Every structure is written in C-alpha cells, then in structure tokens.
Amino acid sequence: MTFAMLAGGGAFAADPAPVPLLAKGKPVDWWFVFKFNSTKTFAGCVPVKEAQKQQHEEQRQCIFGGKVQTKSGFGQQFAFASKDSPELVQGHGCTGATLTDPVGATFDQVYNGAPNYLIWNDQFYRDPAVSACKGDSCGAPWGHSKGLLAWNDAGEGFVMQVSTPAWPRSGSKQFDKRKGNQGNTLGCNATNNNLRASQHFFALKLTKNDLVTVLKALKNASVVTDPTKLQIVRNGGPADVKALVNDLGERPDKKDEAIIKTELSSGVILISKPSGLQVPPWQMVSALMSNASERTATWWTKPWIPTTTSASAVKCWDEDKLKSKKPGPVEIAKTGAWDEQEINLTAPSNHAKIGTAISGGKHYAVFGDMNQQGALSPPGCEKSQNGRGGLFFAVQSDKLFESVKDLIAGETASTKAPSK
C-alpha cells in the first residue's frame, strides 16, 4: 500500500477508500443494478429497440480475464439506480464488462488496484477450493450468500452484494492465476457464466464502523470464504478489522448466533439471518421490519414457499429469537416488466433476490441473499433456505421503491404451493 504525507504534519493518511462507482471516476454512496435474463427480448447487451441489425461480438470483452462464452446465449442488458438518481434507468453496454457500468467500474478499482478485500460465495465451484465445501458448492448450514468487501488501511470502503455463482473468484489481478476460459469478467467464465438468468448487484459505501458491523453480520450468517487464500482475501487495516476477517471461514457457535438488525451510517438497514434460525427468510424480514407488507422476486422453485397473507399460518417460527414478532403479507412475484416487456421472475429465469417493503408508512427496496424456498410449517422447517444464513439490505427511498415495485409488478403466486 502507498501512503501520502499530510500537508504541514508528520502524520500519514491511508490510501483513498474504494467506493461504489457508477462509472470510472463517478462515485456514489450506493447503487443497485438489475441484470436482465437471456430471453429474446433482453438478449445481448443492447436493448432491442436500440440494437442494430446485428449484435457485434466486439461489444463483449473480458476486461478482467477469461473468454467470451457463447454456448448458452447471454443477457447482459441492465437497469440501474443510485443514491443520486434513485429511479431505475436503462444501462448501456455489457454489465460487469466495461468501465462505464457500475459493476465493472466498481470491481476494477479492486481487481486492478491495491485495497484490502474479502470475497465470499457459497458457489465457488472449487475455484478456489475452500475447506468448508466438500463438493463444488456449500449447502446448509452454510450461508446462501455472495459478495465482495473492499477497504483501505483506515477501514473505509464498500460492500457489494451479488447474486452470481462463481463471480467474482479473485479480488486481485496479482493473485489471479486462471488461464484459458476462466476469468473474472462477468460472462467470461466457462464454469458458470451467470448470463442466462437475471441477477442483481447492490453496492454501498461503508465507514470503518460500518465495515466492522458488516463483518460481524457475515460471521453470523456463516458465509463461505477462506482467509488463508490470497485469491479471495487480502486482509489488512485496523487490528479489529483484521481479527474479524481472520475469524471468517468457520461457522459461529450456535450460542453466538443471533438475529442482527441494525442501521448503518447511510441509513440503510442491514439484517443478518443465522443458519440456526430455521424460518422462511422473507417472512423473517417482514417481521423484523414491523410486519412489513412485502413483494419479492427470487429463485422461486421447489421447495416452494407460496404467497402468504397476514392471516397465513407460519408455524416454522422461533418465538424466542423473533421476540413474538409476526410477519405481514409476503407476495411472490412470478412476473415483472421493463420497457413494456414481461420478465419471468421464477427459476430458472431469475436468480436475483429483490423486493419491496412498506413498514410504518415508509417505503423500502430490499436486496437479499436468500430465495423464497423452504417451508412454512413442519415437517421440514430446516429445509433449503430456512436452514441457511444470509444478508438483507433495506434502502428507504420512495423513488427507488417505486422503480423496483414497477420492475416486479405482474403475476402473483397463489397462497397454495404449486403441485409440481
């Protein structure tokens, strides 16, 4: 790391903090990106209405390594919003593959820079191999969580929640030894190109105190990482931060697991679900946010959790840990829309985990790690996502709320689970 002498004194200042970027040189406090799926309407990187007669292959580049994947079709169109402009608008170019889109620009300062970083993902597919996983991925009771933290030596930086299996796989070009088809560019990874299904990304600026809070939430959620592997963890900064990072990669003792709900310096609400809390995840979020009325779009498939109302019986519950809090109605969005085109929001078309919540008259957009899969009543309360940990970020913003609400407005799943 490099250090700059402060003017007029002998103290040193840490390198500038990495931050969420809308494009190179355009910092914001937070941004949200929704990447569309690869159906005909949203295929490629250019909206149909804007596309020329042919999609030029040179639009797709592997700026962080890898090889352009062409076998299964791809969709890298995206919509994005930020703290400065909270209404979703159409992005331009290929998500994660340019320095002019939020995902690519934000990741570039980490991969081609020198901050401290931490990557966690329950689906690394053995690249790298981590001790927590016996197979290609980690199942319950490990957390169903994916993301990246980056910070300077003062402990200031950002968190980027992702829904993408096997991306990113390295936090630094220096420690990225992949060759051939492997790589760190979205859409350039032969193992899992993440481009057939919709995905979401959420980046948030963090103070040092925020960083400590997020690290504790990650431990509580049993996220999958390995502090001994420089490919995914470069530890540094304040002593307490380093200690918290070194403590990751192992599950917390059951007695130390807890529901975490806290407000970060930005006003964004952070919720951490421990694996030992075997309850339906989005009903948990509703209960913790004062019986919020929710609508959510996730990887929705077996074991189904159907739409619930305020009167629905949710018997997979923990009265002690949830302090008798009860969930409000939670709708499952099966379809949404963008630019007057329908979006399929069920598996295997959608792998994003996003929603809206109305709590106490306040409007939130919610970005999570977890699918609506599991059980509402015994037997099987430990099933699927019920028995796993994960994080949720709730952003209070009327304009963002309205944008996400419109994005996932459409057909709603029944209060009865599908028979197939």
C-alpha positions as CSV (number, residue, x, y, z in Angstrom):
1,M,0.0,0.0,0.0
2,T,1.2,3.6,-0.6
3,F,0.8,6.4,1.9
4,A,0.6,10.1,1.4
5,M,2.2,12.7,3.8
6,L,-0.4,15.0,5.2
7,A,0.3,18.7,4.5
8,G,2.0,20.5,7.3
9,G,2.5,17.5,9.6
10,G,4.2,14.2,10.1
11,A,1.1,12.0,10.2
12,F,0.2,9.7,7.3
13,A,-3.1,9.2,5.6
14,A,-4.3,5.9,4.2
15,D,-4.9,5.5,0.5
16,P,-8.3,6.8,-0.7
17,A,-11.1,4.4,0.1
18,P,-12.5,2.3,-2.6
19,V,-16.2,3.3,-3.2
20,P,-19.2,2.4,-5.3
21,L,-18.8,3.8,-8.8
22,L,-21.4,4.3,-11.5
23,A,-18.6,4.5,-14.0
24,K,-14.9,5.2,-13.6
25,G,-14.4,8.4,-11.7
26,K,-18.1,8.7,-10.8
27,P,-18.5,7.8,-7.1
28,V,-21.9,7.4,-5.3
29,D,-23.0,6.4,-1.8
30,W,-24.9,3.4,-3.2
31,W,-26.1,1.9,-6.4
32,F,-28.4,-1.0,-7.5
33,V,-28.1,-3.0,-10.7
34,F,-30.6,-5.5,-12.1
35,K,-29.2,-7.6,-15.0
36,F,-31.8,-9.0,-17.3
37,N,-32.0,-12.6,-18.4
38,S,-31.2,-14.0,-21.8
39,T,-34.6,-14.3,-23.3
40,K,-35.1,-12.9,-26.7
41,T,-36.3,-9.5,-25.5
42,F,-33.3,-9.0,-23.2
43,A,-30.6,-11.0,-25.0
44,G,-27.2,-9.4,-25.7
45,C,-26.0,-6.0,-24.4
46,V,-28.2,-3.6,-26.4
47,P,-32.0,-3.2,-26.0
48,V,-33.9,-4.5,-28.9
49,K,-35.3,-1.0,-29.7
50,E,-31.7,0.3,-30.0
51,A,-29.9,-2.6,-31.5
52,Q,-28.6,-2.5,-35.0
53,K,-29.3,-5.3,-37.4
54,Q,-26.6,-7.4,-35.9
55,Q,-25.1,-7.8,-32.5
56,H,-21.4,-7.1,-32.8
57,E,-19.3,-9.6,-30.9
58,E,-16.7,-7.0,-30.1
59,Q,-19.2,-5.4,-27.7
60,R,-18.3,-8.3,-25.4
61,Q,-14.8,-8.1,-23.9
62,C,-13.2,-9.9,-21.0
63,I,-11.5,-6.9,-19.3
64,F,-10.8,-8.9,-16.1
65,G,-9.7,-12.1,-18.0
66,G,-11.5,-15.1,-19.4
67,K,-13.0,-16.0,-22.7
68,V,-16.4,-14.8,-24.1
69,Q,-18.9,-17.6,-23.6
70,T,-21.3,-18.3,-26.5
71,K,-22.8,-21.8,-25.9
72,S,-25.9,-20.9,-23.9
73,G,-26.9,-17.5,-25.0
74,F,-26.3,-14.4,-22.9
75,G,-28.1,-11.4,-21.4
76,Q,-26.0,-8.5,-20.1
77,Q,-28.5,-5.7,-20.5
78,F,-29.2,-3.9,-17.2
79,A,-31.1,-1.3,-15.4
80,F,-29.5,0.8,-12.6
81,A,-30.3,3.4,-9.9
82,S,-28.2,5.2,-7.4
83,K,-28.4,7.4,-4.3
84,D,-28.1,10.5,-6.6
85,S,-30.6,9.1,-9.2
86,P,-32.9,6.6,-7.4
87,E,-35.2,5.8,-10.4
88,L,-34.2,2.8,-12.5
89,V,-32.9,3.6,-16.0
90,Q,-31.6,1.5,-18.8
91,G,-27.9,1.0,-18.7
92,H,-25.6,0.8,-21.8
93,G,-23.1,-1.9,-22.6
94,C,-22.4,-5.3,-21.1
95,T,-22.9,-5.5,-17.3
96,G,-19.6,-6.1,-15.5
97,A,-17.5,-6.0,-18.6
98,T,-16.8,-2.3,-19.0
99,L,-15.5,0.7,-17.0
100,T,-18.7,2.6,-17.8
101,D,-21.1,0.3,-16.0
102,P,-21.4,0.2,-12.2
103,V,-20.4,-3.4,-11.7
104,G,-17.4,-3.3,-13.9
105,A,-16.1,0.1,-12.7
106,T,-16.6,-0.7,-9.1
107,F,-14.8,-4.1,-9.4
108,D,-12.0,-2.6,-11.4
109,Q,-10.7,-0.5,-8.6
110,V,-10.3,-3.7,-6.5
111,Y,-9.0,-6.1,-9.1
112,N,-6.6,-3.7,-10.7
113,G,-5.9,-1.7,-7.5
114,A,-4.5,-2.5,-4.1
115,P,-7.2,-2.3,-1.5
116,N,-7.8,-5.0,1.1
117,Y,-10.6,-7.3,0.1
118,L,-12.8,-10.2,1.1
119,I,-14.9,-12.4,-1.3
120,W,-17.5,-14.9,-0.1
121,N,-19.6,-17.2,-2.2
122,D,-21.3,-20.5,-1.4
123,Q,-20.8,-21.5,-5.1
124,F,-17.1,-21.1,-5.9
125,Y,-17.1,-24.5,-7.7
126,R,-13.6,-25.3,-6.3
127,D,-12.0,-22.2,-7.7
128,P,-10.8,-21.7,-5.1
129,A,-11.4,-24.9,-3.2
130,V,-12.4,-24.0,0.4
131,S,-12.3,-26.3,3.4
132,A,-16.0,-25.6,4.2
133,C,-17.2,-27.2,1.0
134,K,-16.9,-31.0,0.3
135,G,-18.2,-30.6,-3.2
136,D,-18.5,-27.8,-5.8
137,S,-20.6,-25.7,-3.6
138,C,-21.6,-25.3,0.1
139,G,-25.1,-26.2,1.2
140,A,-26.8,-25.9,4.6
141,P,-26.0,-24.9,7.2
142,W,-23.5,-22.6,5.4
143,G,-24.9,-19.2,4.4
144,H,-26.5,-18.7,1.0
145,S,-24.6,-15.5,0.5
146,K,-22.3,-13.9,-2.1
147,G,-20.4,-10.7,-2.2
148,L,-17.3,-8.6,-2.0
149,L,-15.9,-6.2,0.6
150,A,-13.1,-3.8,-0.1
151,W,-11.4,-1.3,2.2
152,N,-8.3,0.8,2.8
153,D,-6.0,0.8,5.7
154,A,-8.3,3.1,7.6
155,G,-11.1,0.6,7.3
156,E,-13.2,2.7,4.9
157,G,-14.6,1.1,1.7
158,F,-17.7,-0.6,0.3
159,V,-19.7,-3.8,0.3
160,M,-21.0,-5.2,-3.0
161,Q,-23.7,-7.9,-2.6
162,V,-24.0,-10.1,-5.7
163,S,-26.3,-13.0,-6.7
164,T,-23.8,-14.5,-9.1
165,P,-22.4,-18.0,-8.6
166,A,-18.6,-18.2,-9.1
167,W,-18.2,-14.4,-9.6
168,P,-16.0,-12.8,-8.6
169,R,-13.4,-15.5,-8.0
170,S,-10.4,-13.4,-7.3
171,G,-10.0,-9.9,-5.7
172,S,-6.7,-9.1,-7.4
173,K,-5.1,-9.5,-10.8
174,Q,-1.9,-10.2,-8.8
175,F,-3.3,-13.4,-7.4
176,D,-5.5,-14.4,-10.3
177,K,-3.7,-17.3,-12.0
178,R,-6.5,-18.6,-14.2
179,K,-5.9,-19.2,-17.9
180,G,-8.0,-20.1,-20.9
181,N,-11.7,-20.0,-20.4
182,Q,-11.6,-19.0,-16.7
183,G,-11.6,-15.4,-15.6
184,N,-13.1,-12.7,-13.5
185,T,-15.2,-10.9,-16.1
186,L,-18.9,-11.4,-16.0
187,G,-19.8,-13.6,-19.0
188,C,-16.3,-14.9,-19.5
189,N,-16.3,-17.8,-17.1
190,A,-16.8,-21.3,-18.6
191,T,-17.9,-22.9,-15.3
192,N,-20.9,-20.6,-14.8
193,N,-21.4,-17.6,-17.0
194,N,-24.3,-16.2,-14.9
195,L,-25.9,-14.8,-18.0
196,R,-29.0,-16.9,-18.6
197,A,-30.8,-15.8,-15.5
198,S,-31.5,-12.3,-14.2
199,Q,-29.0,-11.3,-11.4
200,H,-28.8,-8.3,-9.0
201,F,-25.9,-6.3,-7.6
202,F,-26.0,-3.8,-4.7
203,A,-23.0,-1.7,-3.7
204,L,-22.9,0.5,-0.5
205,K,-20.3,2.9,0.8
206,L,-19.0,2.0,4.3
207,T,-17.4,3.8,7.2
208,K,-14.9,1.9,9.4
209,N,-17.7,1.3,11.9
210,D,-20.0,0.1,9.1
211,L,-17.2,-2.3,8.0
212,V,-17.0,-3.8,11.4
213,T,-20.8,-4.2,11.6
214,V,-20.9,-5.9,8.1
215,L,-18.0,-8.3,9.1
216,K,-19.9,-9.4,12.2
217,A,-23.1,-9.9,10.1
218,L,-21.1,-12.1,7.7
219,K,-19.8,-14.3,10.5
220,N,-23.3,-14.5,11.9
221,A,-24.6,-15.6,8.5
222,S,-22.0,-18.4,8.1
223,V,-20.7,-17.1,4.8
224,V,-18.3,-19.2,2.8
225,T,-14.7,-17.8,2.4
226,D,-11.2,-18.7,3.4
227,P,-8.9,-16.0,4.9
228,T,-5.8,-18.1,4.1
229,K,-6.3,-17.8,0.3
230,L,-5.0,-14.5,-1.2
231,Q,-7.1,-15.2,-4.2
232,I,-10.2,-14.2,-2.2
233,V,-8.9,-12.5,0.9
234,R,-6.3,-9.8,1.3
235,N,-6.5,-8.8,5.0
236,G,-5.3,-5.5,6.3
237,G,-6.3,-2.3,8.0
238,P,-7.2,-1.7,11.7
239,A,-6.5,-4.5,14.1
240,D,-10.1,-5.2,15.0
241,V,-11.0,-5.4,11.3
242,K,-8.1,-7.9,10.6
243,A,-9.3,-10.0,13.6
244,L,-12.9,-10.2,12.3
245,V,-11.7,-11.2,8.8
246,N,-9.5,-13.9,10.2
247,D,-12.4,-15.3,12.1
248,L,-14.4,-16.0,8.9
249,G,-14.5,-19.3,7.1
250,E,-15.7,-21.1,10.1
251,R,-19.3,-21.3,11.4
252,P,-20.1,-19.4,14.6
253,D,-21.0,-21.4,17.7
254,K,-24.8,-21.9,17.9
255,K,-24.8,-20.0,21.2
256,D,-23.3,-17.0,19.4
257,E,-25.8,-16.9,16.5
258,A,-28.3,-14.1,16.7
259,I,-30.6,-12.1,14.6
260,I,-28.9,-8.9,13.6
261,K,-30.8,-5.9,12.5
262,T,-29.0,-2.6,12.5
263,E,-28.9,0.8,10.7
264,L,-25.7,1.7,9.0
265,S,-24.3,5.2,8.8
266,S,-26.0,5.6,5.4
267,G,-29.4,4.9,6.9
268,V,-29.5,1.6,5.1
269,I,-30.9,-1.2,7.3
270,L,-28.7,-4.4,7.5
271,I,-30.3,-7.7,8.5
272,S,-28.3,-10.9,9.1
273,K,-30.1,-14.2,9.4
274,P,-28.2,-17.0,11.1
275,S,-28.5,-20.6,9.8
276,G,-29.8,-21.8,13.2
277,L,-32.9,-19.6,12.8
278,Q,-35.0,-22.1,10.8
279,V,-37.7,-19.8,9.4
280,P,-38.8,-18.7,6.0
281,P,-36.4,-15.8,5.1
282,W,-38.6,-13.1,3.6
283,Q,-41.2,-13.7,6.3
284,M,-38.4,-13.1,8.8
285,V,-37.6,-9.8,7.1
286,S,-41.2,-8.7,7.2
287,A,-41.5,-9.5,10.9
288,L,-38.2,-7.7,11.7
289,M,-39.4,-4.6,9.8
290,S,-42.6,-4.2,11.9
291,N,-44.9,-6.6,10.0
292,A,-43.9,-5.0,6.7
293,S,-46.0,-5.7,3.6
294,E,-43.6,-7.2,1.1
295,R,-43.4,-8.4,-2.5
296,T,-40.3,-10.3,-3.5
297,A,-38.8,-11.9,-6.6
298,T,-36.2,-14.7,-6.1
299,W,-35.0,-18.0,-7.5
300,W,-38.5,-19.4,-6.8
301,T,-38.8,-23.2,-7.2
302,K,-39.1,-26.3,-5.0
303,P,-39.4,-26.5,-2.1
304,W,-42.0,-23.8,-2.7
305,I,-42.8,-21.1,-0.2
306,P,-46.1,-19.6,-1.5
307,T,-47.6,-16.2,-1.2
308,T,-48.7,-15.5,2.4
309,T,-51.2,-13.1,3.9
310,S,-51.3,-11.6,7.4
311,A,-53.7,-14.4,8.3
312,S,-51.5,-17.2,6.9
313,A,-50.2,-19.7,9.5
314,V,-46.4,-19.6,9.6
315,K,-45.5,-22.4,12.0
316,C,-41.8,-22.7,11.1
317,W,-41.1,-19.9,13.5
318,D,-39.0,-19.0,16.6
319,E,-40.9,-17.0,19.1
320,D,-37.9,-16.6,21.4
321,K,-35.4,-15.3,18.9
322,L,-38.0,-13.2,17.0
323,K,-39.5,-11.9,20.2
324,S,-43.0,-12.7,19.2
325,K,-42.8,-10.6,16.1
326,K,-45.1,-11.8,13.3
327,P,-44.8,-11.4,9.5
328,G,-47.1,-9.3,7.4
329,P,-48.2,-10.3,3.9
330,V,-45.4,-11.5,1.6
331,E,-46.3,-11.8,-2.1
332,I,-44.3,-13.9,-4.6
333,A,-43.8,-12.1,-7.9
334,K,-43.9,-14.6,-10.8
335,T,-43.6,-11.9,-13.5
336,G,-42.5,-8.3,-13.8
337,A,-42.0,-5.8,-16.6
338,W,-39.4,-3.5,-18.1
339,D,-40.0,-1.1,-21.0
340,E,-43.4,-2.7,-21.6
341,Q,-41.8,-6.2,-21.9
342,E,-42.7,-9.0,-19.5
343,I,-39.9,-10.5,-17.3
344,N,-40.2,-14.1,-15.9
345,L,-39.2,-13.8,-12.2
346,T,-39.2,-17.5,-11.3
347,A,-36.5,-20.1,-11.7
348,P,-34.6,-20.7,-13.9
349,S,-35.1,-17.3,-15.5
350,N,-34.5,-15.2,-12.4
351,H,-31.6,-15.5,-9.8
352,A,-31.9,-12.0,-8.4
353,K,-33.3,-11.7,-4.8
354,I,-35.0,-8.4,-4.6
355,G,-38.2,-7.0,-3.1
356,T,-40.2,-4.1,-1.8
357,A,-41.4,-3.5,1.7
358,I,-43.9,-1.0,3.3
359,S,-43.3,-0.5,7.0
360,G,-44.8,2.1,9.2
361,G,-45.6,4.2,6.1
362,K,-42.0,4.1,4.9
363,H,-41.1,2.6,1.6
364,Y,-38.1,0.3,1.2
365,A,-36.3,-1.5,-1.6
366,V,-34.8,-4.7,-0.2
367,F,-31.9,-6.6,-1.6
368,G,-31.1,-10.1,-0.2
369,D,-29.1,-13.2,-0.4
370,M,-31.9,-15.6,0.0
371,N,-34.5,-17.3,-2.1
372,Q,-38.1,-18.0,-1.1
373,Q,-37.5,-21.7,-0.7
374,G,-38.2,-23.8,2.4
375,A,-41.2,-24.4,4.5
376,L,-43.9,-22.5,6.3
377,S,-45.0,-25.4,8.6
378,P,-43.5,-28.6,9.9
379,P,-42.2,-31.1,8.9
380,G,-39.1,-29.8,7.2
381,C,-38.6,-26.4,8.9
382,E,-34.9,-26.9,8.3
383,K,-35.4,-27.2,4.5
384,S,-33.5,-25.2,1.9
385,Q,-33.2,-21.5,2.8
386,N,-34.9,-21.9,6.1
387,G,-31.8,-23.6,7.4
388,R,-29.2,-21.2,5.9
389,G,-27.9,-17.8,6.7
390,G,-27.8,-14.6,4.6
391,L,-27.9,-10.8,4.5
392,F,-30.5,-8.3,3.5
393,F,-30.1,-4.6,2.8
394,A,-33.2,-2.4,3.0
395,V,-32.9,1.1,1.4
396,Q,-35.5,3.7,2.3
397,S,-36.2,5.7,-0.8
398,D,-39.7,6.4,-2.3
399,K,-38.3,6.7,-5.8
400,L,-36.3,3.5,-5.7
401,F,-39.2,1.7,-4.1
402,E,-41.5,2.8,-6.9
403,S,-39.0,1.7,-9.5
404,V,-38.4,-1.7,-8.0
405,K,-42.2,-2.1,-7.4
406,D,-42.8,-1.4,-11.1
407,L,-40.0,-3.8,-12.1
408,I,-41.6,-6.8,-10.2
409,A,-45.2,-5.9,-10.8
410,G,-47.1,-8.6,-12.6
411,E,-48.5,-12.1,-11.8
412,T,-48.5,-13.1,-8.2
413,A,-48.1,-16.7,-7.0
414,S,-51.0,-18.3,-5.2
415,T,-51.2,-18.8,-1.5
416,K,-51.0,-22.5,-2.2
417,A,-47.7,-24.1,-3.3
418,P,-47.6,-25.5,-6.9
419,S,-48.3,-29.2,-7.2
420,K,-45.3,-29.7,-9.5
